[in-house]
Amino acid sequence: MENKYKHEPYKIIEYGGEGEIIEKKSRFIARVKATHTEEEAAAFIESEKKRFWDARHHCYAYILGAQGQTQRYSDDGEPSGTAGRPILEVVSGSGIRNLTVVVTRYFGGTLLGTGGLVRAYTQAAQAGLANSEVAVMRYGFALTVETDYNGIGKLQYLLSKRGIPIDESVYTQQVSIRFMVPCEEKEKLVKEITETTAGKTKVDISDPFYYKCAGEAFR
């Protein structure tokens, strides 16, 4: 049975950010990185331990896969459930996939208690994500459309109106343009292209795949 979530959009880290909070003199430093495998996640976690070698705790969470198939977290010595899981909940709730968040703690001398730790790790993870650049991945097709010079202006206007950027243009005896379209918009758009150019086009459609959407970035 096909997974109904298979083709849903998801978010990715474009540029990982860093956030820091202070709670009763303890420093919580969150750093975010795009990771696509558990090996990449482990390498990032290890690099953070070396970067902040004198810190007491390096708690983390990561979610990998378009549907978040792989999820791991660690409290790294903090009381169970007070660090790794709160970080994971922040990451999961963000809708971002293929990333690792490491929150490093420098102990300030005052115990924060279970509730205080959960709040601190949650806020630090949120700060790290807030300072990261995020983009959207959509499931769709690459369309290559060939037409004559009379039709290209009409196509450019149509795509502009639909908010679809042209990735590539080739001008020879004919004009060929390439662009991406989400699955749910493909059939309607192909029909509009045919109608707009009175059928004077050749349309090649790729197999579907996930692609990064231009103009759909979030902070």
N, CA, C and O of each residue as an XYZ file, in Angstrom:
876
protein
N       0.850     -1.206      0.000
C       0.000      0.000      0.000
C       0.878      1.244      0.000
O       1.819      1.346      0.787
N       0.572      2.179     -0.873
C       1.406      3.375     -1.003
C       1.233      4.280      0.210
O       0.112      4.517      0.662
N       2.325      4.773      0.725
C       2.303      5.703      1.848
C       1.705      7.033      1.407
O       2.220      7.684      0.498
N       0.610      7.433      2.061
C      -0.079      8.656      1.633
C       0.753      9.902      1.862
O       0.458     10.951      1.291
N       1.801      9.811      2.696
C       2.642     10.962      2.970
C       3.844     11.034      2.037
O       4.655     11.956      2.129
N       3.955     10.077      1.155
C       5.161      9.941      0.353
C       5.490     11.198     -0.433
O       6.660     11.559     -0.555
N       4.484     11.868     -0.964
C       4.736     12.983     -1.864
C       4.507     14.343     -1.211
O       4.450     15.359     -1.903
N       4.379     14.370      0.090
C       4.153     15.646      0.755
C       5.419     16.496      0.752
O       6.525     15.959      0.808
N       5.267     17.820      0.686
C       6.442     18.698      0.799
C       7.083     18.554      2.181
O       6.418     18.185      3.149
N       8.359     18.846      2.256
C       9.019     18.912      3.542
C      10.093     19.985      3.478
O      10.459     20.450      2.399
N      10.595     20.375      4.651
C      11.594     21.438      4.721
C      12.976     20.865      4.998
O      13.122     19.806      5.608
N      13.977     21.588      4.534
C      15.368     21.194      4.741
C      16.168     22.399      5.242
O      15.742     23.547      5.113
N      17.322     22.110      5.808
C      18.242     23.172      6.223
C      19.069     23.614      5.025
O      19.778     22.813      4.416
N      18.971     24.876      4.700
C      19.798     25.444      3.645
C      21.155     25.856      4.219
O      22.204     25.517      3.671
N      21.116     26.589      5.327
C      22.328     26.967      6.058
C      22.040     26.807      7.550
O      21.106     27.411      8.078
N      22.848     25.993      8.221
C      22.650     25.782      9.646
C      23.016     27.006     10.456
O      23.974     27.709     10.138
N      22.250     27.258     11.504
C      22.485     28.428     12.343
C      22.911     28.050     13.752
O      23.115     26.877     14.064
N      23.041     29.055     14.586
C      23.464     28.867     15.978
C      22.630     29.762     16.869
O      22.339     30.907     16.523
N      22.248     29.230     18.022
C      21.510     30.030     19.006
C      22.049     29.763     20.395
O      22.597     28.692     20.656
N      21.901     30.723     21.285
C      22.414     30.564     22.643
C      21.466     31.207     23.630
O      20.933     32.290     23.384
N      21.256     30.529     24.760
C      20.505     31.125     25.857
C      21.305     30.927     27.145
O      22.137     30.025     27.244
N      21.036     31.782     28.123
C      21.644     31.678     29.450
C      20.530     31.437     30.457
O      19.548     32.179     30.500
N      20.687     30.398     31.262
C      19.699     30.092     32.300
C      20.437     29.839     33.608
O      21.122     28.828     33.765
N      20.289     30.769     34.539
C      20.957     30.677     35.847
C      22.454     30.383     35.688
O      23.014     29.490     36.324
N      23.061     31.169     34.820
C      24.494     31.137     34.534
C      24.957     29.926     33.725
O      26.134     29.843     33.375
N      24.060     28.988     33.422
C      24.408     27.898     32.512
C      24.213     28.378     31.080
O      23.195     28.991     30.756
N      25.198     28.097     30.222
C      25.102     28.461     28.795
C      24.625     27.256     27.994
O      25.145     26.150     28.146
N      23.648     27.478     27.155
C      23.134     26.442     26.261
C      23.343     26.925     24.822
O      22.705     27.879     24.379
N      24.228     26.266     24.116
C      24.591     26.675     22.753
C      24.074     25.624     21.773
O      24.497     24.469     21.806
N      23.163     26.033     20.910
C      22.600     25.119     19.908
C      23.205     25.397     18.553
O      23.293     26.545     18.118
N      23.624     24.326     17.886
C      24.140     24.448     16.526
C      23.421     23.442     15.632
O      23.151     22.310     16.034
N      23.117     23.882     14.409
C      22.273     23.123     13.487
C      23.054     22.834     12.211
O      23.780     23.694     11.713
N      22.903     21.629     11.689
C      23.586     21.271     10.442
C      22.708     20.327      9.624
O      22.039     19.452     10.174
N      22.719     20.516      8.308
C      22.051     19.574      7.404
C      22.838     18.264      7.386
O      24.045     18.266      7.144
N      22.162     17.155      7.641
C      22.784     15.827      7.603
C      21.822     14.868      6.905
O      20.611     14.930      7.114
N      22.369     13.985      6.081
C      21.518     13.084      5.293
C      21.675     11.616      5.668
O      20.880     10.778      5.243
N      22.689     11.302      6.458
C      22.913      9.934      6.906
C      23.278      9.945      8.384
O      23.640     10.981      8.942
N      23.178      8.775      9.007
C      23.572      8.694     10.414
C      25.071      8.918     10.582
O      25.518      9.404     11.622
N      25.846      8.563      9.560
C      27.288      8.807      9.610
C      27.581     10.307      9.636
O      28.444     10.764     10.385
N      26.853     11.073      8.808
C      27.028     12.526      8.802
C      26.607     13.132     10.138
O      27.266     14.031     10.659
N      25.503     12.629     10.684
C      25.025     13.127     11.979
C      26.057     12.852     13.067
O      26.368     13.726     13.877
N      26.587     11.622     13.078
C      27.583     11.254     14.089
C      28.844     12.100     13.962
O      29.440     12.489     14.966
N      29.245     12.383     12.734
C      30.443     13.199     12.515
C      30.236     14.623     13.027
O      31.144     15.217     13.607
N      29.040     15.165     12.811
C      28.744     16.521     13.296
C      28.723     16.560     14.818
O      29.278     17.471     15.433
N      28.078     15.562     15.422
C      28.028     15.502     16.885
C      29.438     15.437     17.465
O      29.747     16.128     18.437
N      30.282     14.617     16.875
C      31.658     14.484     17.351
C      32.440     15.788     17.177
O      33.247     16.161     18.028
N      32.184     16.474     16.058
C      32.886     17.746     15.829
C      32.474     18.792     16.857
O      33.289     19.622     17.260
N      31.196     18.756     17.290
C      30.737     19.705     18.311
C      31.372     19.386     19.667
O      31.683     20.293     20.440
N      31.560     18.113     19.946
C      32.222     17.736     21.199
C      33.663     18.228     21.223
O      34.168     18.641     22.267
N      34.318     18.183     20.075
C      35.697     18.677     20.000
C      35.726     20.206     20.033
O      36.613     20.804     20.642
N      34.759     20.825     19.383
C      34.698     22.292     19.340
C      34.514     22.862     20.749
O      35.177     23.828     21.128
N      33.605     22.252     21.522
C      33.328     22.698     22.891
C      33.806     21.612     23.857
O      33.025     21.063     24.634
N      35.079     21.321     23.790
C      35.650     20.189     24.514
C      35.531     20.307     26.024
O      35.514     19.295     26.724
N      35.448     21.534     26.536
C      35.416     21.744     27.976
C      34.004     21.853     28.535
O      33.835     22.158     29.716
N      32.986     21.612     27.713
C      31.597     21.673     28.176
C      31.209     20.369     28.853
O      31.835     19.332     28.629
N      30.169     20.427     29.685
C      29.763     19.249     30.448
C      28.866     18.310     29.637
O      28.998     17.090     29.742
N      27.966     18.860     28.840
C      27.009     18.032     28.116
C      26.909     18.454     26.646
O      26.992     19.637     26.317
N      26.730     17.463     25.775
C      26.484     17.702     24.349
C      25.258     16.867     23.957
O      25.393     15.740     23.479
N      24.089     17.418     24.159
C      22.843     16.702     23.898
C      22.405     16.976     22.462
O      22.679     18.040     21.907
N      21.723     16.003     21.873
C      21.413     16.168     20.451
C      20.146     15.423     20.055
O      19.626     14.588     20.795
N      19.669     15.758     18.856
C      18.598     15.015     18.198
C      18.777     15.177     16.704
O      19.238     16.215     16.228
N      18.407     14.135     15.966
C      18.412     14.270     14.508
C      17.240     13.511     13.903
O      16.764     12.511     14.440
N      16.792     14.031     12.754
C      15.719     13.412     11.973
C      16.205     13.301     10.537
O      16.615     14.294      9.935
N      16.160     12.103      9.994
C      16.651     11.849      8.639
C      15.544     11.223      7.792
O      14.685     10.502      8.300
N      15.582     11.514      6.488
C      14.602     10.953      5.565
C      13.465     11.919      5.295
O      13.099     12.709      6.166
N      12.900     11.865      4.089
C      11.837     12.779      3.695
C      10.618     12.655      4.603
O       9.914     13.638      4.834
N      10.364     11.455      5.119
C       9.250     11.248      6.041
C       9.719     11.141      7.494
O       8.955     10.723      8.365
N      10.965     11.517      7.752
C      11.496     11.447      9.106
C      11.618     10.029      9.614
O      11.365      9.761     10.788
N      12.007      9.108      8.726
C      12.051      7.689      9.068
C      13.030      7.369     10.191
O      12.785      6.460     10.984
N      14.133      8.103     10.266
C      15.160      7.831     11.277
C      15.225      8.987     12.264
O      15.474     10.130     11.881
N      14.999      8.679     13.544
C      15.035      9.698     14.589
C      15.838      9.167     15.769
O      15.610      8.052     16.240
N      16.774      9.975     16.236
C      17.596      9.590     17.381
C      17.786     10.819     18.275
O      17.714     11.958     17.814
N      18.028     10.563     19.558
C      18.344     11.668     20.466
C      19.164     11.139     21.635
O      19.195      9.936     21.894
N      19.827     12.054     22.337
C      20.641     11.677     23.491
C      20.600     12.777     24.549
O      20.676     13.966     24.240
N      20.476     12.342     25.818
C      20.534     13.285     26.946
C      21.977     13.536     27.393
O      22.232     14.488     28.131
N      22.906     12.712     26.966
C      24.329     12.858     27.265
C      24.596     13.214     28.727
O      25.299     14.181     29.023
N      24.029     12.426     29.632
C      24.314     12.624     31.045
C      23.324     13.479     31.797
O      23.320     13.467     33.028
N      22.481     14.222     31.098
C      21.420     14.968     31.775
C      20.340     13.972     32.233
O      20.268     12.865     31.701
N      19.500     14.348     33.211
C      18.424     13.450     33.641
C      17.558     13.010     32.456
O      17.274     13.798     31.554
N      17.149     11.752     32.475
C      16.417     11.173     31.353
C      15.186     12.007     30.973
O      14.367     12.363     31.819
N      15.088     12.301     29.686
C      13.922     13.015     29.168
C      13.988     14.522     29.267
O      13.034     15.200     28.885
N      15.105     15.080     29.779
C      15.172     16.533     29.983
C      15.912     17.283     28.886
O      15.908     18.514     28.874
N      16.556     16.558     27.953
C      17.406     17.246     26.963
C      17.164     16.745     25.544
O      16.650     17.478     24.700
N      17.539     15.490     25.284
C      17.425     14.975     23.927
C      16.008     14.972     23.397
O      15.766     15.413     22.274
N      15.056     14.475     24.195
C      13.673     14.431     23.715
C      13.094     15.828     23.485
O      12.441     16.031     22.462
N      13.295     16.797     24.373
C      12.812     18.147     24.071
C      13.412     18.720     22.783
O      12.723     19.405     22.028
N      14.683     18.442     22.536
C      15.289     18.904     21.279
C      14.604     18.224     20.104
O      14.276     18.873     19.111
N      14.385     16.905     20.215
C      13.726     16.161     19.139
C      12.322     16.694     18.880
O      11.898     16.790     17.728
N      11.607     17.037     19.933
C      10.245     17.552     19.760
C      10.246     18.888     19.021
O       9.357     19.154     18.211
N      11.237     19.720     19.297
C      11.364     20.981     18.566
C      11.634     20.723     17.090
O      11.012     21.331     16.218
N      12.566     19.817     16.818
C      12.929     19.507     15.438
C      11.741     18.886     14.704
O      11.427     19.275     13.579
N      11.086     17.922     15.347
C       9.945     17.255     14.721
C       8.817     18.240     14.427
O       8.203     18.193     13.362
N       8.555     19.118     15.369
C       7.485     20.094     15.188
C       7.770     21.129     14.112
O       6.846     21.746     13.581
N       9.047     21.322     13.786
C       9.411     22.319     12.772
C       9.082     21.852     11.354
O       8.972     22.667     10.438
N       8.926     20.527     11.175
C       8.684     19.997      9.833
C       9.942     19.880      8.988
O       9.866     19.539      7.807
N      11.096     20.159      9.578
C      12.365     20.079      8.842
C      12.898     18.653      8.920
O      12.778     17.987      9.948
N      13.488     18.196      7.818
C      14.048     16.854      7.769
C      15.531     16.926      7.388
O      16.022     17.950      6.914
N      16.219     15.815      7.607
C      17.643     15.713      7.262
C      18.487     16.780      7.970
O      19.187     17.561      7.327
N      18.410     16.796      9.278
C      19.191     17.754     10.062
C      19.540     17.161     11.411
O      18.901     16.225     11.892
N      20.575     17.734     12.007
C      20.995     17.400     13.361
C      21.120     18.680     14.160
O      21.656     19.675     13.672
N      20.627     18.655     15.387
C      20.751     19.790     16.308
C      21.513     19.308     17.542
O      21.106     18.348     18.197
N      22.607     19.974     17.847
C      23.390     19.669     19.041
C      23.314     20.873     19.980
O      23.600     22.004     19.585
N      22.924     20.611     21.224
C      22.889     21.672     22.237
C      23.956     21.363     23.287
O      23.887     20.358     23.994
N      24.927     22.244     23.366
C      26.043     22.098     24.308
C      25.754     22.915     25.558
O      25.331     24.067     25.463
N      25.978     22.327     26.726
C      25.725     23.040     27.978
C      27.010     23.231     28.764
O      27.755     22.286     29.023
N      27.245     24.484     29.135
C      28.272     24.808     30.110
C      27.571     25.044     31.443
O      26.797     25.992     31.578
N      27.833     24.197     32.419
C      27.151     24.257     33.707
C      27.530     25.529     34.458
O      28.703     25.888     34.556
N      26.514     26.200     34.984
C      26.756     27.470     35.662
C      26.814     27.387     37.163
O      26.959     28.409     37.834
N      26.701     26.172     37.715
C      26.830     26.029     39.161
C      25.515     25.894     39.899
O      25.504     25.559     41.084
N      24.406     26.150     39.221
C      23.089     26.059     39.851
C      22.256     24.991     39.151
O      22.115     25.013     37.928
N      21.705     24.058     39.922
C      20.842     23.026     39.352
C      19.535     23.658     38.875
O      18.956     24.498     39.564
N      19.078     23.251     37.700
C      17.881     23.861     37.124
C      16.612     23.063     37.375
O      15.509     23.579     37.196
N      16.757     21.806     37.790
C      15.574     20.978     37.975
C      15.071     20.453     36.636
O      15.470     20.934     35.575
N      14.197     19.469     36.701
C      13.697     18.830     35.483
C      13.009     19.825     34.557
O      13.320     19.888     33.367
N      12.085     20.594     35.093
C      11.349     21.569     34.271
C      12.249     22.628     33.680
O      12.075     23.035     32.531
N      13.221     23.078     34.472
C      14.142     24.100     33.984
C      15.014     23.598     32.853
O      15.295     24.327     31.902
N      15.442     22.349     32.958
C      16.260     21.773     31.890
C      15.454     21.613     30.603
O      15.940     21.945     29.522
N      14.251     21.117     30.712
C      13.402     20.947     29.528
C      13.197     22.282     28.832
O      13.321     22.377     27.611
N      12.883     23.315     29.606
C      12.677     24.648     29.022
C      13.946     25.155     28.354
O      13.895     25.693     27.248
N      15.079     24.989     29.017
C      16.341     25.524     28.495
C      16.735     24.833     27.192
O      17.102     25.497     26.223
N      16.661     23.517     27.167
C      17.034     22.799     25.944
C      16.037     23.074     24.815
O      16.420     23.161     23.648
N      14.779     23.209     25.166
C      13.766     23.547     24.157
C      14.039     24.917     23.555
O      14.040     25.075     22.334
N      14.269     25.905     24.408
C      14.500     27.270     23.936
C      15.787     27.381     23.132
O      15.844     28.113     22.144
N      16.815     26.661     23.548
C      18.083     26.707     22.812
C      17.901     26.122     21.412
O      18.362     26.702     20.429
N      17.223     24.964     21.323
C      16.975     24.353     20.013
C      16.153     25.270     19.128
O      16.431     25.393     17.935
N      15.148     25.913     19.693
C      14.326     26.861     18.933
C      15.164     28.028     18.423
O      14.985     28.489     17.296
N      16.078     28.499     19.264
C      16.942     29.616     18.852
C      17.859     29.201     17.708
O      18.072     29.972     16.772
N      18.402     27.989     17.776
C      19.263     27.510     16.695
C      18.526     27.417     15.375
O      19.056     27.817     14.338
N      17.301     26.889     15.400
C      16.507     26.777     14.173
C      16.095     28.155     13.658
O      16.061     28.389     12.450
N      15.783     29.059     14.579
C      15.367     30.406     14.169
C      16.466     31.139     13.420
O      16.184     32.014     12.602
N      17.722     30.787     13.693
C      18.853     31.428     13.030
C      19.385     30.614     11.842
O      20.474     30.881     11.335
N      18.610     29.630     11.413
C      18.988     28.815     10.261
C      18.168     29.214      9.048
O      17.043     29.697      9.175
N      18.742     29.007      7.871
C      18.010     29.232      6.627
C      17.365     27.910      6.212
O      18.026     26.873      6.161
N      16.071     27.963      5.919
C      15.301     26.758      5.616
C      14.671     26.886      4.240
O      14.210     27.964      3.863
N      14.648     25.787      3.484
C      14.024     25.769      2.161
C      13.019     24.629      2.089
O      13.002     23.753      2.953
N      12.178     24.643      1.052
C      11.122     23.639      0.884
C      11.472     22.676     -0.246
O      11.931     23.089     -1.311
N      11.251     21.395      0.002
C      11.388     20.370     -1.020
C       9.989     19.921     -1.444
O       9.153     19.589     -0.604
N       9.746     19.915     -2.750
C       8.453     19.454     -3.276
C       8.665     18.287     -4.229
O       9.731     18.129     -4.823
N       7.636     17.485     -4.356
C       7.679     16.334     -5.252
C       7.014     16.746     -6.560
O       5.862     17.181     -6.565
N       7.736     16.610     -7.662
C       7.165     17.056     -8.925
C       7.985     16.612    -10.116
O       8.725     15.630    -10.053
N       7.841     17.358    -11.210
C       8.429     16.984    -12.482
C       9.270     18.119    -13.054
O       9.028     19.293    -12.775
N      10.257     17.747    -13.857
C      10.956     18.722    -14.696
C      10.286     18.685    -16.070
O      10.190     17.628    -16.695
N       9.830     19.833    -16.526
C       9.222     19.940    -17.850
C      10.164     20.686    -18.778
O      10.672     21.754    -18.436
N      10.392     20.118    -19.951
C      11.157     20.796    -20.992
C      10.190     21.069    -22.136
O       9.625     20.149    -22.728
N      10.014     22.348    -22.434
C       9.025     22.758    -23.435
C       9.743     23.445    -24.590
O      10.525     24.373    -24.384
N       9.469     22.983    -25.800
C      10.051     23.577    -27.005
C       8.947     24.237    -27.810
O       7.893     23.645    -28.042
N       9.195     25.464    -28.232
C       8.206     26.190    -29.012
C       8.920     27.148    -29.970
O      10.149     27.212    -30.002
N       8.130     27.891    -30.747
C       8.748     28.862    -31.652
C       8.862     30.215    -30.964
O       8.418     30.391    -29.829
N       9.461     31.161    -31.666
C       9.716     32.469    -31.052
C       8.433     33.243    -30.789
O       8.411     34.126    -29.931
N       7.374     32.929    -31.506
C       6.094     33.590    -31.242
C       5.463     33.090    -29.943
O       4.741     33.826    -29.270
N       5.742     31.843    -29.601
C       5.112     31.263    -28.421
C       5.860     31.489    -27.125
O       5.273     31.356    -26.051
N       7.134     31.825    -27.191
C       7.929     31.897    -25.971
C       7.464     33.002    -25.029
O       7.461     32.825    -23.810
N       7.075     34.126    -25.587
C       6.600     35.220    -24.735
C       5.337     34.829    -23.983
O       5.171     35.172    -22.813
N       4.447     34.109    -24.658
C       3.215     33.655    -24.014
C       3.526     32.669    -22.882
O       2.909     32.710    -21.818
N       4.496     31.784    -23.134
C       4.879     30.829    -22.090
C       5.515     31.525    -20.892
O       5.221     31.192    -19.744
N       6.379     32.483    -21.163
C       7.024     33.209    -20.071
C       5.991     33.944    -19.215
O       6.103     33.988    -17.990
N       5.000     34.511    -19.867
C       3.943     35.219    -19.136
C       3.138     34.228    -18.292
O       2.832     34.499    -17.131
N       2.800     33.081    -18.882
C       2.024     32.069    -18.162
C       2.769     31.577    -16.929
O       2.192     31.484    -15.845
N       4.043     31.264    -17.095
C       4.826     30.754    -15.962
C       5.032     31.821    -14.897
O       5.006     31.525    -13.702
N       5.235     33.054    -15.326
C       5.390     34.156    -14.378
C       4.122     34.329    -13.551
O       4.183     34.545    -12.341
N       2.989     34.233    -14.207
C       1.703     34.379    -13.517
C       1.495     33.257    -12.504
O       0.883     33.464    -11.456
N       2.009     32.063    -12.822
C       1.865     30.931    -11.921
C       2.974     30.878    -10.867
O       2.966     30.003    -10.000
N       3.937     31.822    -10.941
C       5.027     31.844     -9.973
C       6.020     30.725    -10.157
O       6.622     30.265     -9.187
N       6.207     30.268    -11.404
C       7.117     29.165    -11.699
C       8.356     29.721    -12.407
O       8.243     30.214    -13.529
N       9.533     29.654    -11.781
C      10.748     30.177    -12.418
C      11.269     29.251    -13.508
O      11.136     28.030    -13.413
N      11.859     29.835    -14.536
C      12.491     29.068    -15.612
C      13.931     28.791    -15.214
O      14.686     29.720    -14.923
N      14.317     27.523    -15.200
C      15.668     27.129    -14.782
C      16.682     27.233    -15.912
O      17.860     27.500    -15.675
N      16.217     27.019    -17.148
C      17.148     26.983    -18.270
C      16.433     27.385    -19.548
O      15.296     26.974    -19.779
N      17.094     28.190    -20.386
C      16.546     28.591    -21.692
C      17.605     28.364    -22.764
O      18.770     28.717    -22.578
N      17.194     27.770    -23.894
C      18.102     27.531    -25.015
C      17.454     28.091    -26.282
O      16.351     27.694    -26.660
N      18.159     29.018    -26.929
C      17.636     29.662    -28.130
C      18.401     29.164    -29.354
O      19.593     29.431    -29.504
N      17.708     28.446    -30.217
C      18.269     28.016    -31.505
C      17.223     28.374    -32.572
O      16.697     29.486    -32.558
N      16.918     27.463    -33.485
C      15.822     27.737    -34.413
C      14.492     27.764    -33.677
O      13.571     28.491    -34.050
N      14.411     26.966    -32.636
C      13.282     26.989    -31.719
C      13.787     27.473    -30.360
O      14.984     27.695    -30.176
N      12.870     27.631    -29.418
C      13.242     28.005    -28.059
C      12.846     26.865    -27.133
O      11.718     26.374    -27.184
N      13.789     26.446    -26.281
C      13.527     25.381    -25.327
C      13.721     25.926    -23.909
O      14.743     26.543    -23.609
N      12.745     25.695    -23.053
C      12.855     26.127    -21.657
C      12.601     24.936    -20.738
O      11.853     24.016    -21.070
N      13.244     24.980    -19.574
C      13.092     23.903    -18.591
C      12.693     24.513    -17.259
O      13.233     25.540    -16.848
N      11.748     23.877    -16.589
C      11.285     24.375    -15.304
C      10.675     23.229    -14.506
O      10.397     22.159    -15.047
N      10.474     23.465    -13.225
C       9.918     22.457    -12.330
C       8.458     22.778    -12.022
O       8.061     23.941    -11.961
N       7.672     21.726    -11.829
C       6.263     21.915    -11.479
C       5.868     20.835    -10.466
O       6.215     19.668    -10.646
N       5.141     21.215     -9.397
C       4.677     20.214     -8.428
C       3.724     19.216     -9.066
O       3.047     19.529    -10.045
N       3.677     18.017     -8.506
C       2.828     16.946     -9.046
C       1.389     17.408     -9.261
O       0.799     17.175    -10.316
N       0.836     18.067     -8.244
C      -0.581     18.406     -8.290
C      -0.918     19.468     -9.336
O      -2.089     19.666     -9.660
N       0.098     20.153     -9.866
C      -0.147     21.212    -10.844
C       0.199     20.805    -12.277
O      -0.071     21.548    -13.221
N       0.793     19.627    -12.434
C       1.345     19.257    -13.740
C       0.288     19.174    -14.845
O       0.450     19.801    -15.892
N      -0.772     18.424    -14.637
C      -1.764     18.205    -15.692
C      -2.423     19.516    -16.131
O      -2.591     19.769    -17.324
N      -2.789     20.334    -15.163
C      -3.431     21.611    -15.489
C      -2.479     22.519    -16.259
O      -2.882     23.192    -17.209
N      -1.204     22.533    -15.841
C      -0.242     23.409    -16.497
C       0.036     22.958    -17.931
O       0.115     23.789    -18.836
N       0.184     21.651    -18.145
C       0.420     21.150    -19.502
C      -0.749     21.533    -20.412
O      -0.548     21.902    -21.570
N      -1.953     21.445    -19.890
C      -3.137     21.841    -20.668
C      -3.086     23.328    -21.006
O      -3.389     23.721    -22.132
N      -2.704     24.153    -20.032
C      -2.625     25.599    -20.257
C      -1.545     25.939    -21.278
O      -1.725     26.834    -22.103
N      -0.423     25.223    -21.221
C       0.656     25.452    -22.191
C       0.171     25.154    -23.597
O       0.423     25.925    -24.524
N      -0.523     24.041    -23.758
C      -1.045     23.652    -25.069
C      -2.040     24.680    -25.594
O      -2.003     25.052    -26.767
N      -2.930     25.135    -24.712
C      -3.940     26.121    -25.120
C      -3.304     27.467    -25.436
O      -3.684     28.127    -26.404
N      -2.333     27.876    -24.619
C      -1.694     29.189    -24.790
C      -0.941     29.296    -26.110
O      -0.909     30.359    -26.731
N      -0.337     28.194    -26.532
C       0.478     28.212    -27.758
C      -0.250     27.575    -28.947
O       0.357     27.316    -29.986
N      -1.542     27.328    -28.788
C      -2.345     26.699    -29.852
C      -1.727     25.372    -30.310
O      -1.777     25.020    -31.488
N      -1.152     24.657    -29.359
C      -0.592     23.345    -29.655
C       0.764     23.361    -30.316
O       1.268     22.308    -30.708
N       1.373     24.528    -30.452
C       2.665     24.611    -31.135
C       3.822     24.438    -30.154
O       4.734     25.262    -30.095
N       3.765     23.367    -29.397
C       4.821     23.068    -28.431
C       5.088     21.567    -28.399
O       4.242     20.750    -28.759
N       6.291     21.241    -27.955
C       6.650     19.873    -27.651
C       7.024     19.840    -26.169
O       7.907     20.575    -25.728
N       6.346     18.983    -25.408
C       6.546     18.939    -23.959
C       7.121     17.594    -23.554
O       6.515     16.551    -23.797
N       8.298     17.623    -22.934
C       8.899     16.413    -22.374
C       8.795     16.491    -20.854
O       9.108     17.518    -20.252
N       8.352     15.398    -20.245
C       8.129     15.364    -18.806
C       9.014     14.294    -18.181
O       9.003     13.141    -18.611
N       9.775     14.678    -17.173
C      10.676     13.742    -16.500
C       9.894     12.802    -15.587
O       8.690     12.972    -15.394
N      10.581     11.814    -15.031
C      10.014     11.045    -13.931
C       9.931     11.961    -12.704
O      10.722     12.897    -12.591
N       9.004     11.715    -11.796
C       8.877     12.598    -10.627
C      10.026     12.424     -9.637
O      10.592     11.338     -9.514
N      10.361     13.499     -8.937
C      11.402     13.461     -7.919
C      11.235     14.669     -7.008
O      10.489     15.597     -7.322
N      11.935     14.649     -5.878
C      11.909     15.799     -4.974
C      12.893     16.862     -5.462
O      14.013     16.543     -5.860
N      12.473     18.109     -5.429
C      13.328     19.212     -5.844
C      13.142     20.393     -4.895
O      12.098     20.550     -4.262
N      14.178     21.210     -4.816
C      14.125     22.390     -3.943
C      13.398     23.514     -4.649
O      13.690     23.828     -5.803
N      12.448     24.118     -3.950
C      11.629     25.166     -4.549
C      12.298     26.527     -4.415
O      12.601     26.972     -3.308
N      12.522     27.172     -5.528
C      13.034     28.548     -5.510
C      11.933     29.460     -4.981
O      10.759     29.302     -5.316
N      12.337     30.417     -4.148
C      11.374     31.389     -3.650
C      10.523     30.900     -2.499
O       9.602     31.601     -2.080
N      10.806     29.699     -1.968
C      10.033     29.201     -0.834
C      10.964     28.928      0.327
O      11.068     27.794      0.795
N      11.639     29.958      0.790
C      12.543     29.812      1.919
C      11.940     30.456      3.141
O      11.186     31.422      3.031
N      12.267     29.927      4.311
C      11.758     30.454      5.552
C      12.922     30.710      6.501
O      13.998     30.129      6.364
N      12.686     31.570      7.440
C      13.674     31.764      8.509
C      13.065     31.265      9.805
O      13.708     31.323     10.852
